[in-house]
Amino acid sequence: MLELIHDINLMPFHLSLLALVLLSLVETIGYFLHIRPSQFFKRVIPQKLAEAPLLNVKFSKILILVFLLMNFSFSGYFLQFSYFAQQEHFLPAYYVILPALIIAIFFTVFMIHCLDQVIKPTQMQLQSNLLGRLATISSGNARPGFSAQARVRDEYGQLHYIQVEPEFGELEFQSQIILIRIKHSHYIAKKISRSNELFSNEMQK
């Protein structure tokens, strides 16, 4: 047992598992002390990365890091012990790190998607004071009964990705819109005329 713990070829996965335990422990203690380490990560993560559609989830983004660390350590152990079962020795760690990381990213994306689908947004999260704000269609075209994704910033400058559909007509990709009301889990929006320079300037900001 001690040989496994001290084996250099398993060390990256030991460290990943240790980081996972420490992160979970610190975050749990910080929750009761009202000091959230996850707030530190929000300042460190580049804004473009934080605003990526993949990270626009309904749960704490610190869970994404938890999933990644967990999947990386388990993937590494699985690959190493599978090889050990056949050859009775471990592969050098540098041969396993990249495949383990690829597997970890794949399963992390899968877990994020599944968890984000089952968590329902609260009414406060859903509204986010976005009514009356300008947005841009970022994926597909929307028409009555068929929504499309749009991006919009709230009063604090945070970027949101929401589902919108028009009352009538069609909202094309990259068209500028204004959010007028909420219908169930998405917003009803109206298209803004391109000739309206006031709205165009506002969107550029």
N, C-alpha and C positions, 0 to 999 in steps of 0.2 A: 504493500500500500504506500509506504513512504517512497519507494522507488518511483511510483507513478506520480506522486506529488512533486518530486524533485527532477523528473525527467525533463530535460531542456526542450525536447520536441513537443511536449504538451504545455509548455509554459505560456505561450500566447493565449491559450484557451483557459488556462488557470487564471491568468490575469483578467481576462474578459469576464469570467464568472465572478471573480473577486470585485471588479468594478461594478458589476450588476448588483451584488449584495450591498456594497457600500452606498451606491447611489440610492437604492431602495430604502436603506436604513436612514440615510441622511434626509431624504425627502419625507419619510414618515415622521421622523422626529421634528423636522422643520414645520410640518403641518400643524403639530400641536403647539409649537412655539411661535407660530405665525411668521416664520422665516422660511420662505420657499426658495430652495436652491435653483429651482427651474427658472426663476426670474433672472438669475445670473446668465443662464444659457440664452435667454431671449436677447440680452444685450450683446453677447458674443457672436451669435449666429448672424451672418450677413443678411441684410434686408431682402435681397433678391432670393436667397435660399428660403428664408422664412415665409415669403409670399408665394412660393411655388405651389401650384394646384395640389400636388401630392401631399403637402403639409397642411393644407387647409382642411383640418379635421375638427370634429365636434368634441374631442377630448384633449387632455393635456399633451402637448408635443413632447414632454419628457418621456411619455410612454413609448414613443417611436424609438428613442435611444435605448430604452429598456428592452424593447423587442429585438433591436439590432444586436445588442450585447448578448442576449440570451440565445438568439439563433446562431450567432457566430461561434459561441463556445460549444453549443450542442453539435453544430455541423462539424466543427473541428474534431471533437471527441469521436463522433460517428465515423468520420473518414479514417482517423488514426487507428481506432480499434478494429475497424473492418480490415484494414491492411495488416494489423498485428495478428488477427485471427488466421491469416494465410501465411504470413512470412515470419511471424514470431518476433518482430521488431518494428519499431515505429519509423515512419518516413521522416526525413529532416523537415523541420517546421516550415522552412521557406517554400517547400513544395505544396504544402497544405493550406497555407494562409489565404492565397488567392481563391482557390476553389471554395473554401469555407466561407469567404466573404461574399462571393457571388451567390451561393446558396442562401446565406443569411439575408442578403438584400432581397432576394426573391420572396422568401417566406415573410420577411418584414412587410413588404408591400402588400402581400396577400392578407396578412393579419390586420394591417391598417384599413384596407378596403372592407374587410368583413366587419370589423368593429365599428367603423364609421357608418355602415349600413344599418346596424341594429340599434345604435344610439340615436334616439329622437331628439332634435334640438328643442330647447325650451322656448316658450313664447317670446321671452325677452331676447334670447339669442336670435330668434327668427326675425324679429322686427328690427332690432339694432338701430333704431332711429334712421332707417334708410329711406323711408318714404319721402318723396319729393327730391331725392338726390339723383344726380346724373350718373349713368352707367354706360358701359360699352359691351356689346355682344362679343363674347370671346370664343364661343364654340358653336358651330352650326347655325341654322336659321330657326326662328320661332314663328309659330302661327297658332291660332286658337285651338286648344286641345293638345298642342305639342310644344313643350317648353324647350328653351336653350339656355346655355350657361352665359352669365354676364358677370363682369367684374365692376365693383363699386367701392369707394372709400367711405368710411363712416366719419363722424365728426372729429375723431382722434387721428385720422389719417391712416387707419388700418384697412388693408385691402380685404374685401370679401368676395367670394365667388358664390353666386346665387342662381336659381333657376327663374326664368321669366318667360312670359308669353303675352301676346298682345290681345286687346279686346277684339280687334278685327284686323284684317290685312296680314302683313308679314314683317318680321324684324330680321333683316339680313345680317350676316356675319360682319362684324366691325362697325355696325351702325350704332349711332348714339341715341340713347333712350332716357326717359325719365320714369322713375318708379312712382306709380300713383296709388296702388293699394295691394293688400295681401289677399291671396286666395289659396286657402289650405296651406300647402307646403311651398308655394312659390309666389312670385310677384307678378302683378299685372303692370305692363309698361306701355308707354306711348313713344313712338319714334319722333326724334327731333329733326327738324328740317336742317339740311346742311347750309342753307343760306342764312341761318340765324347766327351771326357772328358772336353774339353775347354768349350763347350756349357753347359754341365751339371753343372760345377762349377759356371758358370755365372748365371744360373737359381737359384741355391741355394742362391746366394747373394740377 
